[in-house]
Amino acid sequence: MALIECPYCGNRISNLTPLCIYCGCDIGDDDENTMYEIKNNTLIKYHGNREVISIPGGITTISRGAFDGAVSLKKVIIDNGITSISDFAFSNCDQLEEVIISNCVTQIGFKAFSGCSSLKEITFSNALKTIADRTFEGCSSLENVIIPDGVETIGKGAFINCTSLKTLKLPNSLISLGFESFAGCSNLKEIHFGNNLITISGRSFMACKSLEEVILPNSLKTVNEEAFFECKSLKSITFGENLMSIGLMAFSECTSLEHVSIPSNVNAVGIQAFYGCVSLKSVELFEGLCDIGSEAFKNCTALEYVKLPATIRVFGYEVFAGCTSLRGIDISNVENWCSVDFSVAKRDSIPYKKSLCVNGEIIRNLTIDGKISNIRSAAFANCVKIDSLKIEEGVSSIGAYTFINCTNLSVVELPNSLTTIEKMAFYNCPSLKEIIIPDSVSSLSTDAFGHCSGLEFVKMGSGIRALEALTFEGCSSLKRVIIGKETTSVGRGAFLGCSALESIVVRKELSSISAGAVEGCNSLKTIFFEYAQDEIPRILIGENPELDNADFYFYSEIYSPNCWHYTENGEIEIW
């Protein structure tokens, strides 16, 4: 037996052992001249079968795929002098357990260690600036990662599906996390963020199902789409005070999340941002928030109370739909609420059968100040607790779906400044008994009062030139209608299904009644023309068999057969 010097650690050992007893390096028969293929200081390819290697001096770059598939390799020491580890350099070394990277390495390439399923420990270079896309993808045995200070970016999918990873420490130098950077790290429980992180990209921590608590730094400005999607154990999230936006589905399906406090600098909460957070009981939203995306809190079944700030300007579709425990939505004042853009929400701004409150008090008798010129679409949709509505002088338009499904609304007072009532504005308000439309209204859109099943009397002002299709469809209790003095046409289905309608007062300007205008008005018995029989204009009447059996009466201030007049009380009386 003779003693030889280990080429890796310098200790003297027996020439009979294939492994160094000090450093564990394989010192067998491999000849370094044949084991490494080197060209211009670049290690092109490794041809050995050792378990432990220390890459020889003089090399500055490990080439693309140099160790790809080296199935015997368990430990690699990357010595000083090497500055770059190229793409796929150690990919699929499925027995590799430990990597020590010297402080000269500044760059690790795409998929450099991907598929190293036995890798448990890695010591990074302090000179490292960037970890490329998918560098450690599928390193399923990696348990702890400490990213050294100096690293500024972590690429897309850099540690995706590192399913044994439990703790993660990110440096203060880190500015951004790439898309899916730690997605699928299903055992990750603890994250320490650096103090200069600005952006968490989409899906960065998606499906990290063991993560229980997240404290985000004050430097963070953006949490992008699906960043924490399906982190099902996440109970607590603390946002930094400088956060500005929460992206689409950022915390969707975080089923253990109990409370959210969104800081005042956040101006937008994305679509489905907290969708399906079934344990979420309370949400704090502060002044400064402008935009809540569609379905942002949909199916948060434990959510009981929400107060919305006065700064809200855009409100998405079904924001609180499926929040079965929600008692009501609190707003700061009615005037601001009337200015919110619900154009995406349409009829679903407030979940059906929920209350709208002002500072904790349920709105029952709603007065809208005349300082509001336009009531935006769907502002009070589904507000079933509203009993009466008074709109003051100054308001000029009521948007589409504004009072749809206000099922207790029984009294409506409209101002003389009103010019427009848009489609389905009062659709399905079954408690409404009568409506008097002022002369100022020139536009009464489709289904404006559709399916107001309790409506009995309608008087239209002189400003309405054309009564649109389906305006009063399904008003099954409607008995009497006075058409406006300047109305020239009645659209198809305008009174469709008004089965209780008994009489209509027709003004002189009416020139056409479309086919099907009174379809299903089987109780229609009388048409009162507000002019003398010798003044009857030519009226084009489409196919309306319901008119065939109706009696026609003409206006006369003195007694005449087949005529009528107004009594002192303004009631219609047949002579």
C-alpha positions as CSV (number, residue, x, y, z in Angstrom):
1,M,0.0,0.0,0.0
2,A,1.2,3.5,-0.8
3,L,-0.1,6.9,0.2
4,I,-1.2,9.3,-2.6
5,E,-2.5,12.9,-2.5
6,C,-6.2,13.4,-3.1
7,P,-6.5,15.8,-6.1
8,Y,-9.5,17.5,-4.6
9,C,-8.8,18.1,-1.0
10,G,-5.0,17.6,-0.8
11,N,-5.1,15.0,2.0
12,R,-2.9,11.9,1.7
13,I,-4.8,8.6,1.5
14,S,-4.3,5.0,0.6
15,N,-4.0,4.2,-3.1
16,L,-6.2,1.2,-2.5
17,T,-9.4,3.1,-1.8
18,P,-11.5,4.5,-4.7
19,L,-13.0,7.3,-2.5
20,C,-11.2,9.9,-0.4
21,I,-12.1,9.4,3.2
22,Y,-11.9,13.1,3.8
23,C,-13.9,14.7,1.0
24,G,-15.6,11.7,-0.5
25,C,-14.3,12.4,-3.9
26,D,-13.9,9.5,-6.4
27,I,-10.2,9.1,-7.1
28,G,-10.5,5.9,-9.2
29,D,-9.0,5.2,-12.5
30,D,-10.7,8.0,-14.5
31,D,-8.1,10.1,-16.2
32,E,-8.9,13.8,-16.2
33,N,-7.5,14.1,-19.6
34,T,-10.2,11.9,-21.0
35,M,-12.9,12.6,-18.4
36,Y,-13.3,16.2,-19.4
37,E,-13.6,17.6,-22.9
38,I,-12.3,21.1,-22.7
39,K,-11.9,23.8,-25.4
40,N,-10.9,27.5,-24.9
41,N,-11.5,27.3,-21.1
42,T,-15.0,25.9,-21.6
43,L,-15.9,22.5,-20.3
44,I,-17.7,21.0,-23.3
45,K,-18.6,17.5,-22.1
46,Y,-18.1,15.3,-19.0
47,H,-17.4,11.6,-19.9
48,G,-16.6,10.2,-16.4
49,N,-18.6,8.1,-14.0
50,R,-17.5,9.4,-10.7
51,E,-19.9,10.2,-7.8
52,V,-18.1,13.2,-6.5
53,I,-16.1,15.7,-8.7
54,S,-14.4,19.1,-8.3
55,I,-14.3,20.8,-11.6
56,P,-10.6,21.4,-12.5
57,G,-9.0,24.8,-12.6
58,G,-8.6,26.9,-15.8
59,I,-12.2,26.4,-16.7
60,T,-14.4,29.6,-16.9
61,T,-17.6,28.2,-18.4
62,I,-19.6,25.0,-18.1
63,S,-21.1,24.5,-21.6
64,R,-24.7,23.6,-22.5
65,G,-25.5,20.1,-21.5
66,A,-22.0,19.3,-20.3
67,F,-23.1,17.0,-17.5
68,D,-26.6,16.2,-18.9
69,G,-27.6,12.7,-17.9
70,A,-24.4,12.0,-15.7
71,V,-26.3,9.3,-13.8
72,S,-23.5,8.4,-11.3
73,L,-22.9,12.0,-10.1
74,K,-23.8,12.7,-6.5
75,K,-21.8,15.8,-5.5
76,V,-20.3,18.7,-7.6
77,I,-17.9,21.3,-6.4
78,I,-17.7,24.2,-8.8
79,D,-14.4,25.9,-8.0
80,N,-13.2,29.5,-8.3
81,G,-12.6,30.6,-11.8
82,I,-15.9,29.4,-13.2
83,T,-18.2,32.4,-14.0
84,S,-21.0,30.8,-16.0
85,I,-23.1,27.6,-15.9
86,S,-24.8,27.3,-19.2
87,D,-28.3,25.9,-20.2
88,F,-29.0,22.3,-19.3
89,A,-25.5,21.9,-17.8
90,F,-26.5,19.4,-15.2
91,S,-30.0,18.6,-16.3
92,N,-31.3,15.1,-15.5
93,C,-28.5,14.1,-13.2
94,D,-31.0,12.2,-11.2
95,Q,-28.5,11.0,-8.5
96,L,-27.0,14.4,-7.8
97,E,-27.6,15.4,-4.2
98,E,-25.3,18.3,-3.5
99,V,-23.9,21.3,-5.4
100,I,-21.5,23.8,-4.1
101,I,-21.1,26.8,-6.4
102,S,-18.0,29.1,-6.0
103,N,-18.3,32.8,-5.5
104,C,-17.2,33.5,-9.1
105,V,-20.4,32.3,-10.8
106,T,-22.6,35.2,-11.9
107,Q,-25.0,33.3,-14.1
108,I,-26.9,30.0,-14.0
109,G,-28.6,29.2,-17.3
110,F,-31.9,27.8,-18.5
111,K,-32.8,24.4,-17.0
112,A,-29.2,24.1,-15.7
113,F,-30.2,21.7,-12.9
114,S,-33.7,20.7,-14.1
115,G,-34.8,17.1,-13.3
116,C,-32.1,16.6,-10.7
117,S,-34.7,14.8,-8.6
118,S,-32.2,13.8,-5.8
119,L,-30.8,17.3,-5.2
120,K,-31.2,18.2,-1.6
121,E,-28.7,21.0,-1.0
122,I,-27.3,23.8,-3.0
123,T,-24.9,26.5,-2.0
124,F,-25.1,29.5,-4.3
125,S,-22.4,31.9,-5.4
126,N,-22.4,35.3,-3.7
127,A,-21.7,36.9,-7.1
128,L,-24.9,35.5,-8.7
129,K,-27.1,38.1,-10.3
130,T,-29.7,36.0,-12.1
131,I,-31.3,32.6,-11.8
132,A,-32.6,31.8,-15.3
133,D,-35.9,30.2,-16.3
134,R,-36.6,26.7,-15.0
135,T,-33.1,26.3,-13.6
136,F,-34.2,23.9,-10.8
137,E,-37.4,22.7,-12.3
138,G,-38.5,19.4,-10.8
139,C,-35.7,19.2,-8.2
140,S,-38.2,17.3,-6.1
141,S,-35.8,16.5,-3.1
142,L,-34.7,20.1,-2.6
143,E,-35.8,21.1,0.9
144,N,-34.3,24.5,1.8
145,V,-33.3,27.4,-0.5
146,I,-31.4,30.5,0.5
147,I,-30.9,32.9,-2.4
148,P,-27.8,35.0,-1.8
149,D,-27.8,38.8,-1.6
150,G,-27.0,40.1,-5.1
151,V,-29.6,38.1,-7.0
152,E,-32.0,40.6,-8.7
153,T,-34.2,38.3,-10.7
154,I,-35.5,34.8,-10.5
155,G,-36.7,33.5,-13.9
156,K,-39.9,31.8,-15.0
157,G,-40.4,28.4,-13.4
158,A,-37.0,28.6,-11.7
159,F,-38.0,26.3,-8.9
160,I,-41.3,25.0,-10.2
161,N,-42.4,21.6,-8.8
162,C,-39.7,21.4,-6.1
163,T,-42.2,19.5,-4.1
164,S,-39.9,18.9,-1.0
165,L,-39.1,22.6,-0.6
166,K,-40.1,23.7,2.9
167,T,-38.4,27.1,3.5
168,L,-37.4,29.9,1.2
169,K,-35.3,32.9,2.0
170,L,-35.2,35.7,-0.6
171,P,-32.5,38.4,-0.5
172,N,-33.0,42.2,-0.2
173,S,-31.4,42.6,-3.7
174,L,-34.3,40.7,-5.4
175,I,-36.5,43.0,-7.5
176,S,-38.8,40.6,-9.3
177,L,-40.0,37.0,-9.2
178,G,-40.7,35.3,-12.5
179,F,-43.8,33.6,-13.8
180,E,-44.4,30.3,-12.0
181,S,-41.0,30.7,-10.2
182,F,-42.1,28.6,-7.2
183,A,-45.4,27.1,-8.5
184,G,-46.2,23.6,-7.3
185,C,-43.9,23.7,-4.3
186,S,-46.5,21.8,-2.4
187,N,-44.6,21.5,0.9
188,L,-43.4,25.1,1.0
189,K,-44.4,26.4,4.5
190,E,-42.3,29.5,5.1
191,I,-41.2,32.4,2.9
192,H,-38.9,35.2,3.9
193,F,-39.2,38.1,1.4
194,G,-36.5,40.7,0.9
195,N,-37.1,44.4,1.4
196,N,-36.8,45.5,-2.2
197,L,-39.1,43.2,-4.0
198,I,-41.3,45.1,-6.4
199,T,-43.2,42.5,-8.5
200,I,-44.5,39.0,-7.8
201,S,-45.3,37.7,-11.3
202,G,-48.2,35.5,-12.3
203,R,-48.4,32.0,-10.7
204,S,-45.2,32.6,-8.7
205,F,-46.5,30.5,-5.7
206,M,-49.5,28.8,-7.3
207,A,-50.5,25.6,-5.6
208,C,-48.1,25.9,-2.7
209,K,-50.6,24.0,-0.7
210,S,-48.7,23.9,2.6
211,L,-48.1,27.7,2.8
212,E,-50.0,29.1,5.9
213,E,-48.8,32.7,6.2
214,V,-47.4,35.3,3.9
215,I,-46.0,38.7,4.9
216,L,-45.3,40.8,1.9
217,P,-42.7,43.6,2.0
218,N,-43.6,47.3,1.9
219,S,-41.6,47.6,-1.3
220,L,-44.0,45.4,-3.2
221,K,-46.2,47.2,-5.8
222,T,-47.9,44.4,-7.8
223,V,-49.2,40.9,-7.1
224,N,-49.9,39.5,-10.5
225,E,-52.4,36.9,-11.8
226,E,-52.8,33.7,-9.9
227,A,-49.7,34.5,-7.8
228,F,-51.1,32.5,-4.8
229,F,-53.8,30.6,-6.6
230,E,-54.9,27.4,-4.8
231,C,-52.7,28.0,-1.7
232,K,-55.3,26.0,0.2
233,S,-53.6,26.2,3.6
234,L,-53.0,30.0,3.5
235,K,-54.7,31.5,6.5
236,S,-53.1,34.9,6.7
237,I,-51.9,37.4,4.2
238,T,-50.3,40.8,5.2
239,F,-49.9,43.3,2.4
240,G,-47.2,45.9,2.3
241,E,-48.4,49.5,2.5
242,N,-47.2,50.5,-1.0
243,L,-49.0,47.7,-2.8
244,M,-50.9,49.2,-5.8
245,S,-52.7,46.3,-7.5
246,I,-53.9,42.7,-7.0
247,G,-54.1,40.8,-10.2
248,L,-56.6,38.3,-11.7
249,M,-57.2,35.3,-9.5
250,A,-54.2,36.3,-7.3
251,F,-55.6,34.5,-4.2
252,S,-58.4,32.5,-5.8
253,E,-59.3,29.2,-4.1
254,C,-57.2,30.0,-1.0
255,T,-59.8,28.1,1.0
256,S,-58.3,28.7,4.4
257,L,-57.9,32.5,4.2
258,E,-59.9,34.1,6.9
259,H,-59.3,37.9,6.7
260,V,-58.0,40.4,4.2
261,S,-57.1,44.0,4.7
262,I,-56.3,45.7,1.4
263,P,-54.1,48.9,1.9
264,S,-55.2,52.3,0.7
265,N,-52.6,52.5,-2.2
266,V,-54.3,49.6,-4.0
267,N,-56.4,51.1,-6.8
268,A,-57.5,47.8,-8.4
269,V,-58.6,44.3,-7.2
270,G,-58.5,42.0,-10.2
271,I,-61.1,39.7,-11.7
272,Q,-61.7,36.7,-9.3
273,A,-58.9,37.9,-7.1
274,F,-60.4,36.2,-4.0
275,Y,-62.8,33.8,-5.8
276,G,-63.8,30.8,-3.8
277,C,-62.0,31.8,-0.5
278,V,-64.7,29.9,1.4
279,S,-63.3,30.7,4.9
280,L,-63.0,34.4,4.3
281,K,-65.1,36.2,6.9
282,S,-64.1,39.8,6.7
283,V,-62.6,42.2,4.2
284,E,-61.2,45.6,4.8
285,L,-61.2,48.0,1.9
286,F,-59.8,51.5,2.3
287,E,-60.3,54.9,0.6
288,G,-58.2,54.9,-2.6
289,L,-59.6,51.7,-4.1
290,C,-61.1,52.5,-7.5
291,D,-61.8,49.3,-9.3
292,I,-63.2,45.9,-8.1
293,G,-63.0,43.3,-10.9
294,S,-65.8,40.8,-11.8
295,E,-66.3,37.9,-9.4
296,A,-63.5,39.3,-7.2
297,F,-65.1,37.8,-4.0
298,K,-67.5,35.4,-5.7
299,N,-68.4,32.2,-3.6
300,C,-66.7,33.6,-0.5
301,T,-69.4,31.7,1.4
302,A,-68.3,32.8,4.9
303,L,-68.1,36.5,4.1
304,E,-70.6,38.4,6.3
305,Y,-69.9,42.1,5.9
306,V,-68.3,44.5,3.4
307,K,-67.9,48.2,3.5
308,L,-67.0,49.8,0.2
309,P,-64.9,53.0,0.1
310,A,-66.3,56.2,-1.5
311,T,-63.5,56.1,-4.1
312,I,-64.9,53.1,-5.9
313,R,-65.5,54.0,-9.6
314,V,-65.7,50.7,-11.4
315,F,-67.6,47.6,-10.2
316,G,-67.4,44.3,-12.0
317,Y,-69.9,41.5,-12.7
318,E,-71.0,39.3,-9.8
319,V,-68.4,40.7,-7.4
320,F,-70.1,39.2,-4.4
321,A,-72.3,36.5,-6.1
322,G,-72.5,33.3,-4.1
323,C,-71.5,35.0,-0.8
324,T,-74.3,33.2,1.0
325,S,-73.5,34.6,4.5
326,L,-73.3,38.2,3.3
327,R,-75.8,40.3,5.2
328,G,-75.4,43.4,3.2
329,I,-73.0,45.8,1.5
330,D,-72.2,49.1,3.2
331,I,-71.5,52.2,1.2
332,S,-70.4,55.6,2.4
333,N,-73.0,57.7,0.6
334,V,-75.6,57.3,-2.2
335,E,-74.3,60.1,-4.4
336,N,-70.9,58.4,-4.9
337,W,-72.6,55.1,-5.5
338,C,-74.7,56.5,-8.3
339,S,-71.5,57.5,-10.1
340,V,-69.9,54.1,-10.1
341,D,-69.5,52.4,-13.5
342,F,-71.5,49.1,-13.4
343,S,-71.5,48.6,-17.1
344,V,-69.7,45.3,-16.8
345,A,-71.9,44.2,-13.8
346,K,-75.1,44.9,-15.7
347,R,-77.9,43.5,-13.5
348,D,-75.6,41.8,-10.9
349,S,-74.0,44.7,-9.0
350,I,-75.6,43.6,-5.7
351,P,-76.3,39.9,-5.0
352,Y,-80.0,39.1,-5.2
353,K,-81.8,39.5,-1.9
354,K,-78.9,41.3,-0.2
355,S,-79.2,44.8,1.5
356,L,-77.5,48.0,0.5
357,C,-76.6,50.0,3.5
358,V,-75.3,53.5,4.2
359,N,-73.0,53.6,7.2
360,G,-74.6,50.5,8.6
361,E,-78.2,51.5,8.1
362,I,-80.3,49.5,5.5
363,I,-81.6,51.7,2.7
364,R,-85.4,51.5,2.7
365,N,-86.6,54.9,1.6
366,L,-84.1,56.0,-1.1
367,T,-83.7,59.7,-2.1
368,I,-81.3,60.6,-4.8
369,D,-80.0,64.1,-4.8
370,G,-80.5,66.3,-7.8
371,K,-76.8,67.0,-7.9
372,I,-76.4,63.6,-9.5
373,S,-77.2,64.2,-13.2
374,N,-77.0,60.5,-14.2
375,I,-77.7,57.4,-12.2
376,R,-75.3,54.8,-13.6
377,S,-76.5,51.4,-14.8
378,A,-77.3,48.7,-12.1
379,A,-76.5,51.0,-9.2
380,F,-79.4,49.6,-7.1
381,A,-80.0,46.3,-8.8
382,N,-81.4,43.5,-6.6
383,C,-81.8,45.9,-3.6
384,V,-84.9,44.1,-2.2
385,K,-85.1,46.2,1.0
386,I,-85.8,49.4,-0.9
387,D,-89.5,50.4,-0.4
388,S,-89.7,53.8,-1.9
389,L,-87.8,55.9,-4.4
390,K,-87.7,59.7,-4.7
391,I,-85.5,61.2,-7.4
392,E,-85.0,64.9,-7.0
393,E,-85.0,67.6,-9.6
394,G,-81.7,67.8,-11.5
395,V,-81.4,64.1,-12.4
396,S,-81.6,63.6,-16.1
397,S,-81.2,59.8,-16.7
398,I,-81.7,56.4,-15.1
399,G,-79.3,53.8,-16.4
400,A,-80.0,50.3,-17.6
401,Y,-80.9,47.7,-14.9
402,T,-80.7,50.4,-12.2
403,F,-83.6,49.1,-10.1
404,I,-84.0,45.6,-11.6
405,N,-85.3,43.1,-9.1
406,C,-86.1,45.7,-6.4
407,T,-89.0,43.5,-5.4
408,N,-90.3,45.6,-2.4
409,L,-90.2,48.9,-4.3
410,S,-93.8,50.2,-4.3
411,V,-93.6,54.0,-4.7
412,V,-91.6,55.8,-7.4
413,E,-91.5,59.6,-7.7
414,L,-89.7,60.9,-10.9
415,P,-88.5,64.5,-11.5
416,N,-89.5,66.8,-14.3
417,S,-85.8,67.0,-15.2
418,L,-85.7,63.3,-16.2
419,T,-85.2,62.7,-19.9
420,T,-84.1,59.0,-20.2
421,I,-85.1,55.7,-18.6
422,E,-82.9,53.0,-20.1
423,K,-83.6,49.3,-20.7
424,M,-84.8,47.2,-17.8
425,A,-84.4,50.1,-15.4
426,F,-87.3,48.9,-13.3
427,Y,-87.6,45.4,-14.6
428,N,-89.2,42.9,-12.1
429,C,-90.4,45.4,-9.5
430,P,-93.5,43.5,-8.6
431,S,-94.6,45.7,-5.8
432,L,-94.9,48.9,-7.9
433,K,-98.5,49.8,-8.3
434,E,-98.5,52.9,-10.6
435,I,-96.0,55.0,-12.5
436,I,-96.4,58.5,-13.8
437,I,-93.8,59.4,-16.4
438,P,-93.1,63.2,-16.6
439,D,-93.4,65.1,-19.8
440,S,-89.6,65.7,-19.8
441,V,-88.9,62.0,-20.5
442,S,-88.2,61.5,-24.2
443,S,-86.7,58.0,-24.1
444,L,-88.3,55.0,-22.5
445,S,-86.3,51.9,-23.5
446,T,-87.1,48.2,-24.0
447,D,-88.4,46.4,-20.9
448,A,-88.0,49.6,-18.8
449,F,-90.9,48.3,-16.7
450,G,-91.0,44.7,-17.9
451,H,-92.5,42.1,-15.6
452,C,-93.6,44.7,-13.0
453,S,-96.4,42.2,-12.2
454,G,-98.2,44.4,-9.6
455,L,-98.3,47.5,-11.8
456,E,-101.9,48.6,-12.4
457,F,-101.8,52.1,-13.9
458,V,-99.3,53.9,-16.3
459,K,-99.5,57.5,-17.4
460,M,-96.9,58.5,-20.0
461,G,-95.8,62.1,-20.5
462,S,-95.9,64.0,-23.8
463,G,-92.2,63.7,-24.4
464,I,-92.2,60.1,-25.5
465,R,-92.4,59.9,-29.2
466,A,-92.0,56.2,-29.7
467,L,-93.0,53.5,-27.2
468,E,-90.3,50.8,-27.7
469,A,-90.8,47.1,-28.0
470,L,-91.6,45.1,-24.8
471,T,-91.6,48.3,-22.6
472,F,-94.3,46.9,-20.3
473,E,-94.2,43.2,-21.2
474,G,-95.4,40.9,-18.5
475,C,-97.1,43.5,-16.4
476,S,-99.9,41.1,-15.7
477,S,-101.9,43.4,-13.3
478,L,-101.8,46.4,-15.6
479,K,-105.4,47.6,-16.1
480,R,-105.2,51.1,-17.5
481,V,-102.6,53.0,-19.7
482,I,-102.6,56.6,-20.8
483,I,-100.3,57.0,-23.8
484,G,-98.4,60.3,-24.1
485,K,-99.8,63.2,-26.2
486,E,-96.9,63.2,-28.6
487,T,-96.4,59.4,-28.9
488,T,-96.5,58.5,-32.5
489,S,-95.9,54.7,-32.4
490,V,-96.3,51.7,-30.1
491,G,-93.7,49.0,-30.7
492,R,-94.0,45.3,-31.0
493,G,-94.9,43.6,-27.7
494,A,-95.0,46.9,-25.9
495,F,-97.8,45.5,-23.7
496,L,-97.1,41.8,-24.4
497,G,-98.8,39.6,-21.8
498,C,-100.6,42.4,-19.9
499,S,-103.5,40.0,-19.4
500,A,-105.4,42.4,-17.0
501,L,-105.3,45.4,-19.3
502,E,-108.8,46.7,-19.8
503,S,-108.4,50.1,-21.4
504,I,-105.9,52.3,-23.3
505,V,-106.1,56.1,-23.8
506,V,-104.8,57.0,-27.3
507,R,-103.6,60.6,-28.1
508,K,-104.1,62.4,-31.4
509,E,-100.5,62.0,-32.6
510,L,-100.5,58.2,-32.5
511,S,-100.0,57.0,-36.1
512,S,-99.0,53.3,-35.8
513,I,-99.5,50.3,-33.5
514,S,-97.1,47.5,-34.4
515,A,-98.2,43.9,-34.8
516,G,-98.2,42.1,-31.5
517,A,-98.2,45.3,-29.5
518,V,-101.1,44.1,-27.3
519,E,-100.5,40.3,-27.7
520,G,-102.0,38.4,-24.8
521,C,-104.0,41.4,-23.6
522,N,-107.1,39.2,-23.4
523,S,-109.0,41.6,-21.1
524,L,-108.7,44.6,-23.4
525,K,-112.2,46.0,-23.8
526,T,-112.0,49.7,-24.4
527,I,-109.9,52.1,-26.4
528,F,-110.4,55.8,-25.5
529,F,-109.3,58.2,-28.3
530,E,-108.5,61.6,-27.0
531,Y,-110.1,63.4,-30.0
532,A,-113.5,63.7,-31.7
533,Q,-114.7,61.0,-34.1
534,D,-114.5,63.4,-37.1
535,E,-110.9,64.2,-36.2
536,I,-109.7,60.6,-36.3
537,P,-106.3,60.4,-38.0
538,R,-105.1,57.5,-40.1
539,I,-103.6,54.9,-37.7
540,L,-101.7,52.0,-39.1
541,I,-102.6,49.0,-37.0
542,G,-100.6,45.8,-37.4
543,E,-102.0,42.4,-36.6
544,N,-103.5,42.6,-33.1
545,P,-106.5,40.4,-32.8
546,E,-107.0,41.6,-29.2
547,L,-108.3,44.9,-30.7
548,D,-111.0,43.3,-32.8
549,N,-113.5,43.1,-30.0
550,A,-112.6,46.3,-28.2
551,D,-115.1,49.2,-28.0
552,F,-113.9,52.5,-29.3
553,Y,-114.9,55.8,-27.6
554,F,-114.1,59.3,-28.7
555,Y,-113.5,62.4,-26.7
556,S,-116.3,65.0,-26.3
557,E,-116.9,67.7,-23.7
558,I,-120.7,67.4,-24.2
559,Y,-122.9,64.4,-24.2
560,S,-122.6,62.3,-27.3
561,P,-123.1,58.6,-28.0
562,N,-120.0,56.4,-28.0
563,C,-118.0,59.3,-26.4
564,W,-116.3,60.0,-23.1
565,H,-114.9,62.9,-21.1
566,Y,-112.8,63.7,-18.0
567,T,-114.6,64.3,-14.7
568,E,-113.5,67.1,-12.3
569,N,-111.3,64.6,-10.6
570,G,-109.5,63.7,-13.9
571,E,-111.2,60.3,-14.2
572,I,-112.5,58.9,-17.4
573,E,-116.3,58.8,-17.8
574,I,-118.3,57.4,-20.7
575,W,-121.3,59.7,-21.5
